[in-house]
Amino acid sequence: MNTRLILNPEAGSTAKNDELVAEIRRLDGVQVFQTEGPGDAERLALQAARDGIERVIAAGGDGTVNEVLNGLASHLDKVTLGVLPLGTGNDLARSLGLPDDPGLALKYLLRTDDTRYIDVMRVTHPEGSRLGLNHINAGYSHLITDSITPQMKRRWGPLAYLKSAASQLREREEYHTRIRWDDGAVEVVDAVNVLVANGRTVAGGLRVAPEASMEDGAIQVVVLRAGSLVELAGMAAKMLVGNILESDQVISRPARSVHIESTPPMVFSVDGEEVCEHVVDVRVVPGALRAVVGPNYVVEPALTELDVDEGFDEHPPPA
């Protein structure tokens, strides 16, 4: 199988791992292309598909993976996607059950034939449309991501998200949110955050959508209701230990499509990349992408388990 690797040299763990970058550049039988700025990964992925490349590995964070996914958008039936986790959060790689150590993940991606057909999310908004793999997020989370600097990411890693979340809690804004479900029902709720999930975690492992599956033909919609500072702190505490669905502040339900709009306008991001304000339509495209899965991949969520072994098995069977 011919393979092309698209490397983001500015991704969270790449900048401090010169040895890994050098190893990637020395790979035999793998074409390595490096991004130089925003949009490059999407352009390089499209070119790879047009060149007939069978496996494209996105080496970077979730934003890099999203660019590669969108570059492959018109060729999803011809290309297999691999994810080399080099970012700060690496939540998509976690949902795919890949080793969290980049060196082990690289070895695994280059030799395994374990793949699954997973769902993709299509996000449509007034300015256009975009594909997503892990999550669409809006509301309070925008304050968090805006306050995280590259220096914080380098110093704190995934803990930067928690540090920012705590500092921004008092600055949260409430959004009068209208949600139209796929059965036509309309729900109006005052919310601080809305998440549409295909994967189970965000922000470096927070299990905000523990019921999500990447193969069930559905998205999981998680709404965090507005409330007092004490109520939201309690909800945040449950989120940290993986029990967010036990909070009275949370609405969670599956859907095949959903329409979301708010006043004041929310800022919506797809896999961590800002795309629009105010309104989105999200629908699932079942089994649209063939992706490499790791030794810890599970189709159905294990709601009683907070963590899984991130180890690397010599003969890893898919779950």
C-alpha positions as CSV (number, residue, x, y, z in Angstrom):
1,M,0.0,0.0,0.0
2,N,1.4,3.4,-1.0
3,T,1.5,5.8,2.0
4,R,1.9,9.6,2.3
5,L,2.4,11.3,5.6
6,I,1.4,15.0,6.1
7,L,3.4,16.5,9.0
8,N,2.6,19.6,10.9
9,P,5.9,20.6,12.4
10,E,4.2,23.1,14.7
11,A,1.9,20.6,16.4
12,G,2.0,20.5,20.2
13,S,4.4,17.6,20.8
14,T,6.2,17.9,17.5
15,A,8.1,21.1,18.3
16,K,9.8,19.5,21.3
17,N,10.4,16.1,19.7
18,D,13.2,16.6,17.2
19,E,14.2,13.0,17.3
20,L,10.7,11.9,16.2
21,V,10.6,14.4,13.4
22,A,13.9,13.3,12.2
23,E,12.7,9.6,12.3
24,I,9.6,10.6,10.2
25,R,11.7,12.3,7.6
26,R,13.9,9.2,7.3
27,L,11.1,6.8,6.7
28,D,11.6,4.4,3.8
29,G,8.7,3.8,1.4
30,V,6.7,6.7,2.8
31,Q,6.4,10.1,1.2
32,V,6.6,12.8,3.8
33,F,5.2,16.3,3.1
34,Q,5.4,19.1,5.6
35,T,3.0,21.9,6.1
36,E,4.1,25.5,6.4
37,G,0.8,27.2,7.4
38,P,-3.0,27.0,7.7
39,G,-4.7,25.3,4.8
40,D,-1.5,23.4,3.7
41,A,-2.6,20.0,5.2
42,E,-6.0,20.2,3.3
43,R,-4.2,21.1,0.0
44,L,-1.6,18.3,0.5
45,A,-4.3,15.8,1.3
46,L,-6.3,16.6,-1.8
47,Q,-3.2,16.3,-3.9
48,A,-2.4,12.9,-2.3
49,A,-5.9,11.6,-3.2
50,R,-5.5,12.9,-6.8
51,D,-2.1,11.1,-7.0
52,G,-3.8,7.8,-6.1
53,I,-2.3,7.5,-2.6
54,E,-4.1,4.7,-0.7
55,R,-3.2,5.6,2.9
56,V,-2.8,9.2,4.1
57,I,-1.4,9.7,7.6
58,A,-2.2,13.0,9.3
59,A,0.7,13.8,11.7
60,G,-0.3,16.6,14.0
61,G,-3.2,17.6,16.3
62,D,-6.9,17.4,15.8
63,G,-6.9,20.5,13.7
64,T,-4.3,19.0,11.3
65,V,-6.4,15.9,11.1
66,N,-9.5,17.9,10.3
67,E,-7.7,19.7,7.4
68,V,-6.6,16.4,6.0
69,L,-10.1,15.0,6.3
70,N,-11.5,17.9,4.4
71,G,-8.8,17.6,1.7
72,L,-9.9,14.0,1.2
73,A,-13.6,15.0,1.3
74,S,-14.3,14.1,-2.4
75,H,-12.2,10.9,-2.2
76,L,-13.3,9.3,1.0
77,D,-14.1,6.0,-0.8
78,K,-10.6,5.7,-2.1
79,V,-8.3,6.6,0.7
80,T,-7.6,5.2,4.2
81,L,-6.9,7.8,6.9
82,G,-4.3,7.3,9.6
83,V,-3.8,9.6,12.6
84,L,-0.4,10.1,14.2
85,P,-1.1,12.0,17.5
86,L,1.3,14.9,17.8
87,G,-1.0,17.6,19.2
88,T,-1.9,18.7,22.7
89,G,-5.3,17.0,23.1
90,N,-5.2,14.2,20.5
91,D,-8.8,13.3,21.3
92,L,-9.6,11.8,17.9
93,A,-6.6,9.4,18.2
94,R,-7.9,8.5,21.7
95,S,-11.3,7.6,20.2
96,L,-9.6,5.5,17.5
97,G,-7.8,3.6,20.2
98,L,-4.3,4.5,18.9
99,P,-1.2,4.4,21.2
100,D,-0.8,7.8,22.8
101,D,3.0,7.6,22.5
102,P,3.8,9.1,19.0
103,G,6.8,6.7,18.4
104,L,4.7,3.6,19.1
105,A,1.8,5.1,17.1
106,L,4.0,5.7,14.1
107,K,5.3,2.0,14.1
108,Y,1.7,0.8,14.5
109,L,0.3,2.9,11.6
110,L,3.0,1.8,9.2
111,R,2.5,-1.9,9.7
112,T,-1.2,-2.5,10.7
113,D,-4.0,-3.5,8.4
114,D,-6.7,-2.9,11.1
115,T,-9.2,-0.5,9.8
116,R,-12.9,0.3,10.3
117,Y,-15.5,2.3,8.5
118,I,-16.4,5.2,10.8
119,D,-19.0,8.0,10.7
120,V,-18.2,11.5,9.5
121,M,-20.1,14.7,10.5
122,R,-21.1,17.2,7.9
123,V,-21.5,20.8,9.3
124,T,-23.4,23.3,7.1
125,H,-23.5,27.0,8.0
126,P,-24.2,30.3,6.2
127,E,-20.6,30.5,5.0
128,G,-20.4,27.0,3.6
129,S,-19.8,23.5,4.9
130,R,-17.1,21.4,6.5
131,L,-16.5,17.8,7.6
132,G,-15.7,16.9,11.2
133,L,-14.6,13.7,12.9
134,N,-14.5,14.3,16.6
135,H,-16.7,17.1,17.7
136,I,-18.5,20.4,17.0
137,N,-18.4,22.7,20.0
138,A,-20.0,26.1,20.8
139,G,-20.4,28.5,23.7
140,Y,-18.3,28.5,26.9
141,S,-15.7,26.4,25.2
142,H,-14.8,29.3,22.9
143,L,-13.7,31.3,25.9
144,I,-11.5,28.5,27.0
145,T,-9.8,27.9,23.6
146,D,-9.3,31.6,23.0
147,S,-7.5,32.0,26.3
148,I,-5.0,29.2,25.7
149,T,-1.7,30.4,24.3
150,P,0.9,28.3,22.5
151,Q,3.1,28.8,25.5
152,M,0.4,27.4,27.8
153,K,0.0,24.3,25.5
154,R,3.8,23.7,25.6
155,R,4.1,24.1,29.3
156,W,0.9,22.4,30.5
157,G,-0.1,20.1,27.7
158,P,-3.7,18.8,28.1
159,L,-3.8,20.5,31.6
160,A,-3.9,23.8,29.8
161,Y,-7.6,23.2,29.0
162,L,-8.5,22.5,32.6
163,K,-6.5,25.5,33.8
164,S,-8.3,27.8,31.3
165,A,-11.7,26.3,32.0
166,A,-11.4,27.0,35.7
167,S,-10.2,30.6,35.1
168,Q,-13.0,31.3,32.6
169,L,-15.9,29.9,34.5
170,R,-17.0,33.2,36.0
171,E,-16.8,34.9,32.5
172,R,-19.3,32.4,31.0
173,E,-22.1,33.7,28.8
174,E,-25.6,32.3,28.6
175,Y,-27.1,31.5,25.2
176,H,-30.8,31.3,24.5
177,T,-30.5,28.2,22.3
178,R,-33.0,26.7,19.9
179,I,-32.4,23.0,18.9
180,R,-34.4,21.3,16.2
181,W,-34.0,17.5,16.4
182,D,-34.2,15.1,13.5
183,D,-37.7,14.1,14.5
184,G,-38.9,17.6,14.0
185,A,-39.2,18.4,17.7
186,V,-37.9,21.8,18.8
187,E,-36.3,22.4,22.2
188,V,-35.4,25.8,23.6
189,V,-32.9,25.9,26.5
190,D,-30.6,28.5,28.1
191,A,-27.2,26.9,27.7
192,V,-23.6,27.7,28.4
193,N,-22.2,25.2,25.9
194,V,-23.4,22.8,23.2
195,L,-21.3,19.9,21.9
196,V,-22.1,17.6,19.0
197,A,-19.9,14.6,19.3
198,N,-18.8,11.7,17.2
199,G,-15.8,10.8,19.5
200,R,-16.1,10.6,23.2
201,T,-13.6,13.1,24.6
202,V,-12.4,16.7,24.2
203,A,-9.7,18.8,25.7
204,G,-7.2,16.0,26.1
205,G,-9.4,13.3,27.5
206,L,-12.5,14.9,29.1
207,R,-15.3,12.3,28.6
208,V,-18.0,14.8,27.7
209,A,-19.8,12.3,25.4
210,P,-19.3,8.9,27.0
211,E,-22.2,7.4,25.0
212,A,-20.9,8.3,21.6
213,S,-19.8,5.7,19.1
214,M,-18.0,6.3,15.8
215,E,-19.9,3.5,14.1
216,D,-23.5,3.9,15.2
217,G,-24.7,6.2,12.4
218,A,-25.6,8.9,15.0
219,I,-24.1,12.0,16.6
220,Q,-24.4,12.6,20.4
221,V,-25.7,16.0,21.3
222,V,-24.6,17.3,24.7
223,V,-26.1,20.5,26.1
224,L,-24.7,22.1,29.3
225,R,-27.6,24.1,30.8
226,A,-27.0,27.5,32.3
227,G,-27.0,27.7,36.0
228,S,-25.4,29.2,39.1
229,L,-21.6,29.1,39.6
230,V,-22.1,26.3,42.2
231,E,-24.2,24.2,39.8
232,L,-21.8,24.6,37.0
233,A,-18.8,23.8,39.3
234,G,-20.6,20.6,40.3
235,M,-21.2,19.7,36.6
236,A,-17.5,20.4,35.9
237,A,-16.5,18.1,38.7
238,K,-18.6,15.3,37.3
239,M,-17.1,15.9,33.9
240,L,-13.6,15.5,35.3
241,V,-14.3,12.0,36.6
242,G,-16.3,10.9,33.6
243,N,-19.8,11.1,35.1
244,I,-21.1,14.1,33.3
245,L,-24.4,12.4,32.4
246,E,-25.2,12.3,36.1
247,S,-25.5,16.1,36.3
248,D,-28.9,17.7,36.2
249,Q,-27.3,20.5,34.2
250,V,-26.7,18.2,31.2
251,I,-29.0,17.1,28.3
252,S,-27.6,14.3,26.2
253,R,-29.3,12.5,23.3
254,P,-28.4,10.8,20.0
255,A,-29.5,12.2,16.7
256,R,-28.9,11.7,13.0
257,S,-29.1,15.4,12.3
258,V,-29.6,18.6,14.4
259,H,-30.1,22.3,13.8
260,I,-28.7,24.7,16.4
261,E,-29.0,28.5,16.7
262,S,-28.6,30.9,19.5
263,T,-29.0,34.4,20.8
264,P,-26.4,35.9,21.3
265,P,-24.6,34.1,18.6
266,M,-22.4,31.2,19.7
267,V,-19.1,30.6,18.0
268,F,-19.0,27.1,16.5
269,S,-15.8,25.2,16.0
270,V,-15.2,21.9,14.2
271,D,-12.5,19.6,15.7
272,G,-11.2,22.7,17.5
273,E,-11.1,25.0,14.4
274,E,-13.5,28.0,14.4
275,V,-15.9,28.0,11.4
276,C,-18.9,30.3,12.0
277,E,-21.3,32.0,14.4
278,H,-25.0,31.8,15.3
279,V,-26.3,28.8,13.4
280,V,-25.3,25.3,12.1
281,D,-26.9,22.2,10.7
282,V,-25.1,19.0,11.5
283,R,-25.8,15.6,10.0
284,V,-24.0,12.3,10.3
285,V,-22.7,10.5,7.2
286,P,-22.6,6.9,8.3
287,G,-19.5,4.7,7.6
288,A,-18.1,7.3,5.2
289,L,-14.4,7.0,6.1
290,R,-12.1,4.1,6.3
291,A,-9.7,4.8,9.2
292,V,-6.9,3.0,10.9
293,V,-7.9,1.9,14.4
294,G,-5.6,1.0,17.3
295,P,-5.4,-1.8,19.8
296,N,-7.7,0.0,22.2
297,Y,-10.5,0.8,19.8
298,V,-14.0,-0.1,20.9
299,V,-17.1,0.2,18.8
300,E,-19.5,0.6,21.8
301,P,-18.6,2.9,24.8
302,A,-17.6,1.2,28.0
303,L,-19.6,3.6,30.3
304,T,-18.2,2.0,33.5
305,E,-14.6,2.4,32.6
306,L,-13.0,5.9,32.8
307,D,-9.7,4.9,31.1
308,V,-8.3,2.2,28.9
309,D,-4.8,0.9,28.5
310,E,-2.9,2.9,26.0
311,G,-0.3,0.2,25.6
312,F,1.0,-1.2,22.3
313,D,0.4,-4.9,21.6
314,E,2.5,-6.8,19.2
315,H,-0.7,-8.3,17.7
316,P,-3.5,-5.8,18.4
317,P,-6.9,-7.1,17.5
318,P,-9.6,-4.5,16.8
319,A,-12.5,-4.6,19.3
